[in-house]
Amino acid sequence: MAVSKKMVEAVFVVGLVVTMMNVWGAVSVEGAISCNQVVSAMTPCATYLLGNAATPAAACCPSIRGLDSQVKATPDRQAVCNCLKTQAQSYGVKLGKAANLPGLCKVTDLNVPISPNVDCSKVH
């Protein structure tokens, strides 16, 4: 039974939402940006971040730039960092692709490291 690309994306999105609902109470971050906002903004980028596409989908960069425009201060960047760190580990995001995304989408404030070893409290 072949698994379609749309099915993989749908499972990814549902998994992110379920994970966030489970983790929401366990992760305490003071940023104005919620992890749900981050997940929502990253969803159009899923095929690229998971290594199933060579370039981000057309909807990816506008979505990321929208999130970028909401990042105003250090607590926001730290909240984004914590969310991305958790999600990248849970879903097998290709770290090289994730690192390239801010440059590809020309974002400035959202440029936070995505790595299982990053200390998000040191992101400024």
Stockholm file with secondary structure:
# STOCKHOLM 1.0

chainA/1-124         MAVSKKMVEAVFVVGLVVTMMNVWGAVSVEGAISCNQVVSAMTPCATYLLGNAATPAAACCPSIRGLDSQVKATPDRQAVCNCLKTQAQSYGVKLGKAANLPGLCKVTDLNVPISPNVDCSKVH
#=GR chainA/1-124 SS CCCCHHHHHHHHHHHHHHHHHHHTTTCCCCCSSCHHHHHHHHGGGHHHHTTSCSSCCTTHHHHHHHHHHHCCSHHHHHHHHHHHHHHHHHHTCCHHHHHHHHHHHTCSTTCCCCCTTCCGGGCC
#=GC SS_cons         CCCCHHHHHHHHHHHHHHHHHHHTTTCCCCCSSCHHHHHHHHGGGHHHHTTSCSSCCTTHHHHHHHHHHHCCSHHHHHHHHHHHHHHHHHHTCCHHHHHHHHHHHTCSTTCCCCCTTCCGGGCC
//
